[in-house]
Amino acid sequence: MAENLDCVASNLLCTETTNTCFDDLDCNDTNDVFWVSLSWHHKNNQNNIQHPNFDNNRSLMGLPLQTEERIREMIEKERDHLPKDDYLKRLRSGDMDLRVRRQALDWISKANAHYRFGPLSFSLSVNYFDRFLSIYELPREKTWAVQLLAVACLSLAAKLEETEMPQLVDLQVGEPKFVFEGKTIQRMELLILNTLKWRMQSCTPCSFIDYFLTKINDNQHPSATSISKSLQLILSTIKGIDFLEFKPSEIAAAVAISVSGDMQPQDIDKAMPLIHVEKERAMKCVELIKDLSLMNACANVAANASTTSSSVPQSPDGVLDAACLSYKSEDITVGSCANYSSHNIITSDIKRRKQERPPLSQSGI
């Protein structure tokens, strides 16, 4: 059972003040990740190739290649960084609002794209978001609480993965319904850290994909095209709730199989022991990817990325129009993305506006 806000209100307290992180926000009157991730990967790849110390011990994602021992450790520990077991059931049953989750993830993807953060930041943000909601019950009547959670999750992930970070207030790009002060976001970050027991080095499918692609392809380092297709597939699955059924290693294995062409059954049988993932689970995930027609979307986006700069869409909206997942209740279908509002950073005037709120005694916290 998720913790109730009233039961753990003390977790929201800051040592310098008796206010909670839900008391002092600034307010004003929500798919884009892949394009930036592709650009990020291309830049990373170019930097590696040009760097004098680049060698085959580094992946095309700019990270050291994982050893088999490290992969085994990650697979053993990945369950410690997953949402609670009943989280997916609660989402499917309607106990938790799917629309709220989708809107929060839409905003995270836009902000991630705006600041050109990498796919690891997006993946970690969603991991923190889902894990927190599976444990902690936010007050439903306070619609701004989920937006605050989304901002704090992205901030924590970016601090872990990125070399440059905007100010917390400036992180709130686009046209969010609510805008929060930096100190409010920091208090929410602390609540997330305490709720997740400071276990922030989560494994995501991105953590495994280089190693799995290498093993599936007879220890040949994956091409830039394979990495790009893999990232597109991984990022396309993150927003859908059905993939919450699988562990990150299982999703990565399914993605590696999917992008490796027409693998024969004997090839799959040979590869599975090398990546330490159950074949049945990986193949079930492969079938789900096929059902969603994500492979066709991947091919379309990869083709767009290889065209001349004059034909490349100038924003993530154009790219993800072919690959975005649209959701209705529990059903997941492949469709066209709705046009989003512009990705402008909030102005100083908006930041200064505050919404009148009832006193703490009337707020129910």
N, C-alpha and C positions, 0 to 999 in steps of 0.2 A: 504494500500500500504506500502510495506516495506521501511524503511528509507534507503536513499542512502549514501554510505560512504562519498562522497564529501560534503554532506549537514551537516554531523555531525562530521567532522574531528576533531573539537575541543575536542570531547569526548575522543579522543585517546591521548591527550596531558598529559604529566606528569609534575608535578609542578617543578621538578628539571631540566627539559630539554624541548626543543622545538621539539624533535623528536617524531614521532608517534610510536605506538606499531608495525607498519608494516615496520619500517625503519631499524631496527638493529638486525635482526635475524641471528642466525648461520644456515648455510645450508650445506647439503651434499646430493652427488647424491646417511591389510594392514589390538561369539559362544562358546569363551573359558570360559565364566563366570560361567556356571553352575557347573562345577567340583569344582572350588574354592568355590562357594557359598555353595555347599553341604558340603564341608569340613569345611567351616566357621560355618555353622549351627550346624554341629556335635560337633565342638569344643565348641561353645556357649552353646549347650545343656548339654554337659558334665560338663562344668564349673558351670552351674546353679544347676545341680543335686548335685555336690560335695560341693557347697557353703553352709555354715551353715545357711545362711539367706534365702535360696531359699524357696519359698512358691508358692501357687497356684495363687498369685496375679501377677505373672510374666509369660510372654509368653515363649514359647520355642525358640523364636528368641532373648531372652535376654533383652527384653524391657518390661516395665510395661504394663499390659493389659489395653486397652483403655476402658473408661466408655462409656455408651450409650450417655451421654451428649456430650462427646468429639467427638464421631463418628458423631453425628448430626452436630456439628460445622465444622468438617473436610469436610463433604459432602457439606455443604453450601458454604464453601470457596474454594473448590478444583477447581472451574472454574476460579478463579483468578490466578491459576498456570498452565494454559494450553496454548498451542500455539494458535495463532489467528485463528478465525473460517475458514479463507480461506486457511490455510496452507495445509491441506490435498488435497484440490482441486488443488492447485498449484503443489503439488508433482505428482498427478495423471495426470495432463494435460501436464506435461513436462516443465512447467515454471521454476521448480527447478529440478536439476539433481539428480535423485534417486541414481545413482552410487556414487556420491560424498558423499551423506549421508551414504550409506552403508559402504563405505571405512572408513569413520570417526568412525562409530560405531564399525566396526571390530577392529580398533586400540584401541578404548576405552576398548573393552572387553578383548583384549590381555593384556593391561597394568593393568587392574583391576585384571585379573587372576594372572599376574606375581607377584604383590605385595600382593596377597591374601586379597584384599579388599572385603567387604561384598556386598550382592546384593543391599543394599540400596544405596551404593555409585554408582554402575552402573546405577541404575534406576534414581537417581538424575542427573547424568551426562547427560543422554539422554534427560531428561526433560529440563535441561538448554539449551542443544544444539538445540532442536526443538523450544523451546520458543524464543531463540535468533534469529534463522534464520527466524522465522515467522514475526519478527519485523524489523530486520536489514539486509540490502542487502550488502553482501560482494562482493568485486570486482571479477568478474568471471575470469579475466585474471590472477589474483594472486592465483594460485592453492594452494599455501602454507597457505593461510589465513584460509581455512577450517581445516587444520591440527593444526594450532595454536589455533583455537577455540576449537577443540576436547581436546587438552592438557589442556587448561585453564578450561574447563568444568569439566574434571575429577579432576583436582587439587582442585577446589572449593568444589566439592562434597566430596572428601576425607577429606578435612580440616573440613568439617561439621560433618562427620560420623566416621572417623577413629581416633584411638588413636596414631598411628605412621604414619609419612609422610616422604617419601624420599625427597631429594633436588629436586627442580623443574627441573633442567637439567637431573637428574637421572630418573625422572618420564618417560622420553621419551624412553621407552624400545623397543626391537625388532629392526627392521631395517627401521625406518621411513625415508621417502625421505628428510624431512627437520628436522633440530634440532635447537631449539631456546634457546637463553640465558634466564636466570632466570628473568632479568628485563623486557624482552619482554613479557614473559608469565604473569608477574604481571600486566603489562599495559593492556593486553587483559582481565585479570580477572576483572580489574576495569571497563573496557568497558562493560563487561557482567553484572556486578553488577548494573551499572547505567542504562543499557538498560532494565533490568528486574526489575528496581525500588527496588532493594535489597530484593525482595521477593524470598528468597532462601529456606524457609522451605516448600518445595512443598510436596503435598500428592502424593504418588505413590500407586500402588496396594499392595505393601508390607506394607503400613501403615494400611491397613484394613484387611489383610488376617487372622490374628490370631482371631480377633473378629468375623469375618464372619464364619470361620470354627467352632468356639465355638457355635455360635447361631444356625447354621444349624444342628449341632449335639447335640441338646437338652442340651446346656450349658455344654457339656463335653469338657474338654480341648483337643485340637487336638493332635494326636500322632506325633512323629518325622517323621514318614513316610508321613503323610498327609502334614506336613510343607514342607518336601523336595520335594514332588511331586508338591505342589503349587508353590514353588520357581522356579522349572524347567519350569512350564507352564508360569509363569509371565515373566521370563527372555526370554523365547522362543518367546513371543509375542512382545517384545519391539522393535525388529529390523524391524518388518513388519509394513508397513504404514497403513494397513487396520484397525488396532486396535487404530489408532489415532482418529477414529470416536467415541470412547468410553471414558468416564471419568474413572479415576482410580478406583473409587468405583464400577463401573459397571464391569470392568475387574476382580476385586477381587471377586465380587459376582459370576461371571461366573466360575472363577477358583475354588472357594469353592464348587459350585454345581458339577463341573466336577470331582473333586477328592473325593467326598463324596459317590461314588458308584451310584447304580441305584436308585436314589430318585424318588419316586412316585409323580405324579402331586400334590396330596393333601399335601405331605410333603413340596414341593416347595412353594405352596400357604401359608402354615403355617409359613414358614421361612422368606418370603420376607418382611413382615411388621417389623420383628425384626431387619433387616439390613438396612432398609430405602432406598432401591434401587428399581426403577421401574422394575417390573417383565418382561415386554416386552423387555426392553433394556438388561437386564441380559440374558434372554433366546436367544436373537439375538446374543449376544457375545458367548454364549455357543455353538450355531450352528456353528459359525465361527471357534471356537476352534476344533470342531469335523471335520469340512471340511478340516482343515489343518493337521488332523491326529496327533495332538500334544499329545494326550493321549497315543497313542502307543509308541511314542518316550519317553514319561515320564516313561512308564513301563519298557522300555529297559534300560534307564539310571539308574533307581532305582535298577533294577536287577544287573547291573554292579557294583553299589556302594556297594551291599551287599556281593559280592564275596570276596575271600581271597585277601590279599594285593598283592600276586604274580600275580594275574590275573587282577588287576586294572591297567588301562592305566597310564603311568607315566607322561602324559601331558594332558591338556584339549582337545587336538586334537582327541584323541582316543574316548573320551566320547561323544563329540558333533558330531562325525561322524554320529551317529544315529539320532541326534535330530536337526541338523542345518537346518535353512530355506534357500532355494536358491531362488533368485528372478530374474525374467526376466521382465523388464519393470514394468507393473502394476500387473502382475500375481505373485502369491505366491504359491509355491509348496514345499512339503517336499522332501528333497533329501540329498545326501551325501555332506559333507563339503570338499572343496578342502584343500589339505595339506598346512599349513602355514609355513612361514619361522621360523627359531629358535627364541626363546624369549630372546636372549642375550641382556644385557644392552649395550648401546653404549659405545665405548671406548673413552679414553681421546683424542686420536688422531683425532677421528671423531669430537668430540666437538670443537676442535680448528680450524677445517677447515671452512672457510667462503666462500660463493659464491660471486663472483663479481656482484654487482647490479648497475643499472643506477642511476644517481643522482635523488634526490627527484623531481626535476623539470621535469624529463622525465618519472617518474613513474605514473603520473596521479593522485596522491593523494595530 
